[in-house]
Amino acid sequence: MTFCDIKSRAELEVTPNATTKTFWGENMLLSLIKLQPYTEVPTHRHPHEQVGIVLEGEVLLWIGSEKRLLKSGDCFIIPSNIEHGACTEASYSLIADIFSPIREEFIY
């Protein structure tokens, strides 16, 4: 993929009430994840490094033992194999995540 059409890209459900649209190259993957209000992304870990920025809304994110409420414009870095998760309250959240290496389960 060289150019991406975000509007026509189908969504992939990653957990209940959370969908993503992904785009990838050889070594990294972009995930535009939308979390509906009152959604939890359970604590998990993966071998990929993850960098993200909140584009819209707000999300409570925990990385290891640290927890923060992130709002539009806030960014974060999750090292490989560190437990993390997220949840939303009354508003939805749109987050851009970049993963390296590519998360194969997000290719569709």
DSSP file with accessible surface (Angstrom, degrees, kcal/mol):
  #  RESIDUE AA STRUCTURE BP1 BP2  ACC     N-H-->O    O-->H-N    N-H-->O    O-->H-N    TCO  KAPPA ALPHA  PHI   PSI    X-CA   Y-CA   Z-CA
    1    1 A M              0   0  116      0, 0.0     3,-0.1     0, 0.0    22,-0.0   0.000 360.0 360.0 360.0 124.5    0.0    0.0    0.0
    2    2 A T        +     0   0  125      1,-0.4     2,-0.4    23,-0.0    23,-0.0   0.798 360.0  26.7-104.1 -46.3    1.4    3.4   -1.0
    3    3 A F  S    S-     0   0  192      2,-0.0     2,-0.4     0, 0.0    -1,-0.4  -0.919  76.7-148.7-117.0 146.6   -1.6    5.6   -0.7
    4    4 A C        -     0   0   68     -2,-0.4     2,-0.9    -3,-0.1    19,-0.1  -0.942  11.2-153.2-122.8 135.9   -4.5    4.8    1.7
    5    5 A D     >  -     0   0   99     -2,-0.4     4,-0.8     1,-0.2     3,-0.3  -0.844  16.9-179.2-104.5  92.7   -8.2    5.6    1.4
    6    6 A I  T >4 S+     0   0   84     -2,-0.9     3,-0.7     1,-0.2    -1,-0.2   0.898  75.3  56.2 -62.0 -42.6   -9.3    5.8    5.0
    7    7 A K  T 34 S+     0   0  191      1,-0.2    -1,-0.2     3,-0.0    -2,-0.0   0.850 112.3  39.8 -64.1 -34.6  -13.0    6.5    4.3
    8    8 A S  T 34 S+     0   0   87     -3,-0.3     2,-0.3     2,-0.1    -1,-0.2   0.533  88.6 111.7 -94.5  -2.9  -13.5    3.4    2.1
    9    9 A R  S << S-     0   0   51     -4,-0.8    -5,-0.0    -3,-0.7    -3,-0.0  -0.506  70.6-121.5 -72.3 130.4  -11.4    1.0    4.2
   10   10 A A        -     0   0   63     -2,-0.3     2,-0.3     1,-0.1    -1,-0.1  -0.323  26.9-116.5 -66.7 153.6  -13.6   -1.7    6.0
   11   11 A E        -     0   0   95     10,-0.1     2,-0.4     8,-0.0    10,-0.2  -0.678  17.5-150.4 -93.3 150.4  -13.4   -1.9    9.8
   12   12 A L  E     -A   20   0A  49      8,-2.7     8,-2.4    -2,-0.3     2,-0.5  -0.981  16.6-131.2-118.1 126.4  -12.1   -4.9   11.7
   13   13 A E  E     +A   19   0A 131     -2,-0.4     6,-0.3     6,-0.2    -2,-0.0  -0.678  27.1 175.0 -77.9 125.7  -13.5   -5.6   15.2
   14   14 A V  E    S-     0   0A  51      4,-2.4    -1,-0.2    -2,-0.5     5,-0.2   0.679  70.6 -11.1-103.2 -25.0  -10.6   -6.1   17.6
   15   15 A T  E >  S-A   18   0A  28      3,-1.3     3,-2.3    26,-0.0    -1,-0.5  -0.932 102.7 -58.2-161.5 161.5  -12.7   -6.4   20.8
   16   16 A P  T 3  S+     0   0   89      0, 0.0    24,-0.2     0, 0.0     3,-0.1  -0.253 126.0   4.7 -52.6 129.7  -16.4   -5.7   21.6
   17   17 A N  T 3  S+     0   0   94      1,-0.1    19,-2.5    22,-0.1     2,-0.4   0.644 111.8 101.3  68.8  20.0  -17.1   -2.0   20.7
   18   18 A A  E <   +AB  15  35A   0     -3,-2.3    -4,-2.4    17,-0.2    -3,-1.3  -0.981  45.2 173.8-135.6 121.9  -13.7   -1.4   19.3
   19   19 A T  E     -AB  13  34A  25     15,-2.0    15,-3.2    -2,-0.4     2,-0.3  -0.895   8.4-163.9-124.7 157.2  -12.9   -1.4   15.6
   20   20 A T  E     -AB  12  33A   1     -8,-2.4    -8,-2.7    -2,-0.3     2,-0.4  -0.948  16.6-151.9-136.3 157.4   -9.8   -0.5   13.6
   21   21 A K  E     - B   0  32A  39     11,-1.2    11,-2.7    -2,-0.3     2,-0.3  -0.999  29.6-161.7-122.7 125.0   -8.8    0.3   10.1
   22   22 A T  E     - B   0  31A   0     -2,-0.4     2,-0.3     9,-0.2     9,-0.2  -0.850  18.5-179.4-118.1 152.5   -5.2   -0.8    9.4
   23   23 A F  E     - B   0  30A  12      7,-2.2     7,-3.6    -2,-0.3     2,-0.3  -0.986  16.6-177.5-143.2 141.2   -2.6    0.1    6.8
   24   24 A W  E     - B   0  29A  61     -2,-0.3     5,-0.2     5,-0.2     2,-0.1  -0.954  20.1-170.3-147.0 160.2    0.9   -1.4    6.6
   25   25 A G        -     0   0   41      3,-2.5    77,-0.1    -2,-0.3   -23,-0.0  -0.280  59.7 -65.4-120.8-147.3    4.3   -1.5    4.9
   26   26 A E  S    S+     0   0  176     -2,-0.1    76,-0.3     1,-0.1     3,-0.1   0.847 127.1  14.4 -77.8 -35.7    7.2   -4.0    5.3
   27   27 A N  S    S+     0   0  114      1,-0.1     2,-0.3    74,-0.1    -1,-0.1   0.410 121.4  42.5-125.2  -2.8    8.1   -3.2    8.9
   28   28 A M        -     0   0  113     72,-0.2    -3,-2.5    73,-0.1     2,-0.4  -0.989  55.2-152.7-147.6 159.1    5.3   -1.2   10.5
   29   29 A L  E     -BC  24  99A   1     70,-2.2    70,-2.8    -2,-0.3     2,-0.5  -0.995   9.4-146.7-134.5 134.9    1.5   -1.1   10.7
   30   30 A L  E     -BC  23  98A  59     -7,-3.6    -7,-2.2    -2,-0.4     2,-0.5  -0.898  15.3-169.4-100.5 129.2   -0.8    1.9   11.3
   31   31 A S  E     -BC  22  97A   0     66,-3.4    66,-3.0    -2,-0.5     2,-0.9  -0.982  11.6-162.8-121.0 120.6   -4.0    1.1   13.2
   32   32 A L  E     -BC  21  96A  27    -11,-2.7   -11,-1.2    -2,-0.5     2,-0.4  -0.870  23.8-170.3 -99.7  98.2   -6.8    3.7   13.5
   33   33 A I  E     -BC  20  95A  17     62,-2.6    62,-2.7    -2,-0.9     2,-0.5  -0.788  13.8-160.9-102.6 131.7   -8.8    2.4   16.4
   34   34 A K  E     -BC  19  94A  69    -15,-3.2   -15,-2.0    -2,-0.4     2,-0.5  -0.959   4.8-164.8-111.2 122.4  -12.2    3.6   17.4
   35   35 A L  E     -BC  18  93A   3     58,-2.9    58,-2.4    -2,-0.5   -17,-0.2  -0.942  14.1-140.6-107.5 122.6  -13.3    2.8   21.0
   36   36 A Q    >   -     0   0   75    -19,-2.5     3,-0.7    -2,-0.5    52,-0.2  -0.289  42.7 -71.0 -72.1 164.1  -17.0    3.4   21.7
   37   37 A P  T 3  S+     0   0   47      0, 0.0    53,-0.2     0, 0.0    -1,-0.2  -0.248 119.3  15.6 -55.6 145.1  -18.2    4.8   25.0
   38   38 A Y  T 3  S+     0   0  158     51,-2.3     2,-0.4    53,-0.3    51,-0.1   0.874  92.4 145.9  56.9  45.3  -17.7    2.5   28.0
   39   39 A T    <   -     0   0    5     -3,-0.7    49,-2.0    50,-0.2     2,-0.4  -0.893  33.5-157.2-111.8 140.5  -15.4    0.1   26.2
   40   40 A E  E     -F   87   0B 114     -2,-0.4    47,-0.3   -24,-0.2   -22,-0.1  -0.972  10.5-158.2-118.8 132.0  -12.5   -1.8   27.7
   41   41 A V  E     -F   86   0B  27     45,-3.4    45,-1.9    -2,-0.4     3,-0.1  -0.946  37.6-125.6 -98.4 107.6   -9.5   -3.2   25.9
   42   42 A P  E     -     0   0B  69      0, 0.0    42,-0.1     0, 0.0    45,-0.0  -0.126  32.0 -83.4 -58.0 154.4   -8.4   -5.9   28.4
   43   43 A T  E     +     0   0B  68     42,-0.1     2,-0.3    40,-0.1    42,-0.2  -0.318  68.4 148.6 -56.7 132.6   -4.9   -5.9   29.7
   44   44 A H  E     -F   84   0B  59     40,-2.6    40,-2.3    38,-0.1     2,-0.3  -0.931  32.6-144.5-155.3 174.1   -2.6   -7.7   27.3
   45   45 A R        +     0   0  134     -2,-0.3    38,-0.1    38,-0.2    35,-0.1  -0.974  13.3 179.5-145.4 157.3    0.9   -7.8   25.9
   46   46 A H        -     0   0   12     -2,-0.3    35,-3.1    36,-0.2    36,-0.3  -0.969  40.5-111.3-153.6 161.6    2.5   -8.4   22.5
   47   47 A P  S    S+     0   0   78      0, 0.0     2,-0.2     0, 0.0    33,-0.2   0.557  86.6  98.7 -76.0  -4.6    6.1   -8.5   21.1
   48   48 A H  S    S-     0   0   19     31,-0.1    33,-0.3    32,-0.1     2,-0.3  -0.556  74.3-126.1 -84.6 143.6    5.4   -5.4   19.0
   49   49 A E  E     -D  100   0A 114     51,-3.0    51,-1.8    -2,-0.2     2,-0.4  -0.638  31.3-157.9 -76.7 148.4    6.5   -1.9   20.0
   50   50 A Q  E     -DE  99  78A  13     28,-2.3    28,-3.5    -2,-0.3     2,-0.4  -0.997  17.6-178.4-137.4 129.6    3.6    0.5   19.9
   51   51 A V  E     +DE  98  77A  69     47,-2.3    47,-3.2    -2,-0.4     2,-0.3  -0.989  18.3 173.7-123.6 135.1    3.5    4.2   19.6
   52   52 A G  E     -DE  97  76A   3     24,-2.5    24,-2.3    -2,-0.4     2,-0.3  -0.952  23.2-160.6-142.8 162.4    0.1    6.0   19.7
   53   53 A I  E     -DE  96  75A  67     43,-2.0    43,-2.6    -2,-0.3     2,-0.6  -0.994  26.8-124.2-140.8 135.6   -1.6    9.4   19.7
   54   54 A V  E     +D   95   0A   1     20,-2.8    19,-3.2    -2,-0.3    41,-0.2  -0.727  27.7 178.9 -78.5 119.8   -5.2   10.2   20.8
   55   55 A L  E     +     0   0A  72     39,-2.8     2,-0.3    -2,-0.6    40,-0.2   0.812  65.8   6.8 -90.6 -37.3   -6.8   12.0   17.8
   56   56 A E  E    S+D   94   0A  86     38,-1.7    38,-2.1    16,-0.1    -1,-0.3  -0.994 110.9   0.1-145.5 150.8  -10.3   12.5   19.3
   57   57 A G  E    S-D   93   0A  31     -2,-0.3    15,-0.9    36,-0.2     2,-0.3  -0.317  82.9 -77.4  75.7-156.0  -12.0   12.0   22.7
   58   58 A E  E     -G   71   0B  64     34,-0.5     2,-0.3    13,-0.2    31,-0.3  -0.984  35.8-169.9-146.9 156.2  -10.2   10.6   25.7
   59   59 A V  E     -G   70   0B   2     11,-2.3    11,-3.3    -2,-0.3     2,-0.6  -0.997  24.4-129.0-148.8 140.2   -9.1    7.2   27.0
   60   60 A L  E     -GH  69  87B  45     27,-3.1    27,-2.0    -2,-0.3     2,-0.4  -0.857  36.2-172.8 -90.1 119.6   -7.7    5.9   30.3
   61   61 A L  E     -GH  68  86B  16      7,-2.9     7,-2.7    -2,-0.6     2,-0.4  -0.938  13.0-164.0-119.2 136.1   -4.6    4.0   29.4
   62   62 A W  E     -GH  67  85B  32     23,-2.5    23,-1.8    -2,-0.4     2,-0.4  -0.979   5.6-177.3-120.6 134.7   -2.4    1.8   31.6
   63   63 A I  E >   -GH  66  84B  42      3,-2.7     3,-2.1    -2,-0.4    21,-0.2  -0.976  69.3 -43.2-128.1 113.2    1.1    0.7   30.7
   64   64 A G  T 3  S-     0   0   44     19,-3.4    18,-0.0    -2,-0.4     0, 0.0  -0.453 125.4 -24.0  61.3-126.3    2.7   -1.6   33.3
   65   65 A S  T 3  S+     0   0  133     -2,-0.2     2,-0.4    -3,-0.1    -1,-0.3   0.455 118.7  97.2 -96.3   1.5    1.7   -0.1   36.7
   66   66 A E  E <   -G   63   0B 105     -3,-2.1    -3,-2.7     2,-0.0     2,-0.4  -0.760  52.0-170.3 -97.5 135.8    1.2    3.5   35.4
   67   67 A K  E     +G   62   0B 136     -2,-0.4     2,-0.3    -5,-0.2    -5,-0.2  -0.976   8.3 171.7-125.0 136.7   -2.3    4.8   34.5
   68   68 A R  E     -G   61   0B 154     -7,-2.7    -7,-2.9    -2,-0.4     2,-0.7  -1.000  33.5-129.3-145.4 145.5   -3.1    8.1   32.8
   69   69 A L  E     -G   60   0B  87     -2,-0.3     2,-0.4    -9,-0.2    -9,-0.2  -0.836  34.8-161.1 -88.9 116.0   -6.2    9.8   31.3
   70   70 A L  E     -G   59   0B  14    -11,-3.3   -11,-2.3    -2,-0.7     2,-0.2  -0.830   8.1-170.4-104.0 141.1   -5.1   10.8   27.8
   71   71 A K  E >   -G   58   0B 110     -2,-0.4     3,-2.8   -13,-0.2   -17,-0.3  -0.722  45.5 -52.2-121.1 172.8   -6.9   13.4   25.7
   72   72 A S  T 3  S+     0   0   76    -15,-0.9   -17,-0.2     1,-0.3    -1,-0.1  -0.137 127.4  23.2 -48.8 127.0   -6.7   14.6   22.1
   73   73 A G  T 3  S+     0   0   50    -19,-3.2    -1,-0.3     1,-0.4     2,-0.2   0.186  92.5 121.6  99.0 -15.7   -3.1   15.3   21.3
   74   74 A D    <   -     0   0   68     -3,-2.8   -20,-2.8   -20,-0.2    -1,-0.4  -0.580  43.0-165.2 -80.7 143.4   -1.6   13.1   24.0
   75   75 A C  E     -E   53   0A  92    -22,-0.2     2,-0.3    -2,-0.2   -22,-0.2  -0.807   7.2-169.0-126.4 169.0    0.8   10.4   22.9
   76   76 A F  E     -E   52   0A  19    -24,-2.3   -24,-2.5    -2,-0.3     2,-0.4  -0.977  14.2-144.6-152.8 159.0    2.3    7.3   24.4
   77   77 A I  E     -E   51   0A 116     -2,-0.3   -26,-0.2   -26,-0.2   -28,-0.0  -0.999  10.6-166.2-131.1 128.0    5.0    4.6   23.8
   78   78 A I  E     -E   50   0A   0    -28,-3.5   -28,-2.3    -2,-0.4     3,-0.1  -0.958  17.4-140.7-115.8 113.8    4.5    1.0   24.8
   79   79 A P    >   -     0   0   64      0, 0.0     3,-1.3     0, 0.0   -31,-0.1  -0.233  39.6 -74.2 -66.4 163.2    7.7   -1.1   24.8
   80   80 A S  T 3  S+     0   0   48      1,-0.2   -31,-0.1   -33,-0.2     3,-0.1  -0.246 113.0   6.7 -57.2 137.7    7.6   -4.7   23.6
   81   81 A N  T 3  S+     0   0   79    -35,-3.1     2,-0.5   -33,-0.3    -1,-0.2   0.671  89.6 136.4  62.9  24.2    6.1   -7.3   26.0
   82   82 A I    <   -     0   0   64     -3,-1.3   -36,-0.2   -36,-0.3    -1,-0.2  -0.873  59.1-114.8-100.1 131.6    4.8   -4.8   28.5
   83   83 A E        +     0   0   97     -2,-0.5   -19,-3.4   -38,-0.1     2,-0.3  -0.403  49.7 154.9 -63.8 138.9    1.2   -5.3   29.9
   84   84 A H  E     +FH  44  63B   5    -40,-2.3   -40,-2.6   -21,-0.2     2,-0.3  -0.975  13.8 164.8-158.9 162.7   -1.2   -2.6   28.9
   85   85 A G  E     - H   0  62B   1    -23,-1.8   -23,-2.5    -2,-0.3     2,-0.3  -0.953  15.0-147.3-167.6-179.8   -4.9   -1.9   28.4
   86   86 A A  E     -FH  41  61B   9    -45,-1.9   -45,-3.4    -2,-0.3     2,-0.3  -0.985   7.0-170.8-156.5 160.1   -7.4    0.9   28.0
   87   87 A C  E     -FH  40  60B  22    -27,-2.0   -27,-3.1    -2,-0.3     2,-0.3  -0.984  12.1-143.6-153.9 156.1  -11.0    2.0   28.7
   88   88 A T        -     0   0    5    -49,-2.0   -29,-0.1    -2,-0.3     4,-0.1  -0.818   6.3-158.8-114.3 159.4  -13.3    4.8   27.8
   89   89 A E        -     0   0  115    -31,-0.3   -51,-2.3    -2,-0.3   -50,-0.2   0.232  68.5 -27.5-104.3-124.5  -16.0    6.5   29.8
   90   90 A A  S    S+     0   0   68    -53,-0.2     2,-0.3   -52,-0.1    -2,-0.0   0.659 121.9  61.5 -74.1 -18.3  -18.9    8.5   28.3
   91   91 A S  S    S-     0   0   46    -55,-0.1   -53,-0.3   -33,-0.1    -2,-0.2  -0.739  81.0-119.0-109.1 159.3  -17.1    9.6   25.1
   92   92 A Y        -     0   0   81     -2,-0.3   -34,-0.5   -55,-0.1     2,-0.4  -0.424  26.6-144.0 -85.1 168.4  -15.7    7.6   22.3
   93   93 A S  E     -CD  35  57A   0    -58,-2.4   -58,-2.9   -36,-0.2     2,-0.5  -0.996  10.0-159.1-136.7 141.5  -12.0    7.8   21.4
   94   94 A L  E     -CD  34  56A  35    -38,-2.1   -39,-2.8    -2,-0.4   -38,-1.7  -0.991  20.8-179.5-119.2 123.5  -10.1    7.6   18.1
   95   95 A I  E     -CD  33  54A  10    -62,-2.7   -62,-2.6    -2,-0.5     2,-0.6  -0.972  23.0-146.1-127.9 137.2   -6.4    6.6   18.4
   96   96 A A  E     -CD  32  53A  15    -43,-2.6   -43,-2.0    -2,-0.4     2,-0.4  -0.927  24.7-175.5-100.7 119.3   -3.7    6.2   15.8
   97   97 A D  E     -CD  31  52A  12    -66,-3.0   -66,-3.4    -2,-0.6     2,-0.5  -0.942  12.9-159.2-114.3 140.2   -1.3    3.4   16.8
   98   98 A I  E     -CD  30  51A  77    -47,-3.2   -47,-2.3    -2,-0.4     2,-0.4  -0.978  12.0-165.7-117.6 130.3    1.8    2.4   15.0
   99   99 A F  E     -CD  29  50A   3    -70,-2.8   -70,-2.2    -2,-0.5   -49,-0.2  -0.936   8.8-138.5-117.0 139.5    3.2   -1.1   15.5
  100  100 A S  E    S+ D   0  49A  49    -51,-1.8   -51,-3.0    -2,-0.4     2,-0.2  -0.977  86.3  27.1-142.5 129.5    6.6   -2.5   14.7
  101  101 A P  S    S-     0   0   77      0, 0.0   -72,-0.2     0, 0.0   -73,-0.1   0.676 114.1 -89.8 -68.7-178.4    7.0   -5.2   13.5
  102  102 A I        -     0   0   21    -76,-0.3     2,-1.0    -2,-0.2    -2,-0.1  -0.272  31.5-126.7 -60.7 137.1    3.7   -5.6   11.8
  103  103 A R    >   -     0   0   27      1,-0.2     3,-2.0    -4,-0.1     4,-0.2  -0.795  19.2-159.6 -85.4 105.1    0.9   -7.2   13.8
  104  104 A E  G >  S+     0   0  136     -2,-1.0     3,-1.7     1,-0.3    -1,-0.2   0.830  86.6  62.4 -57.7 -33.7   -0.2  -10.1   11.5
  105  105 A E  G 3  S+     0   0  103      1,-0.3    -1,-0.3    -3,-0.1    -2,-0.0   0.643  99.0  57.8 -70.7 -11.1   -3.6  -10.4   13.1
  106  106 A F  G <  S+     0   0   21     -3,-2.0     2,-0.6     2,-0.0    -1,-0.3   0.349  82.1  99.5 -98.0   4.2   -4.4   -6.8   12.0
  107  107 A I    <         0   0   56     -3,-1.7   -84,-0.0    -4,-0.2   -78,-0.0  -0.820 360.0 360.0 -91.8 123.2   -3.8   -7.5    8.3
  108  108 A Y              0   0   81     -2,-0.6   -86,-0.1   -86,-0.1   -96,-0.0  -0.938 360.0 360.0-147.6 360.0   -7.2   -8.1    6.6
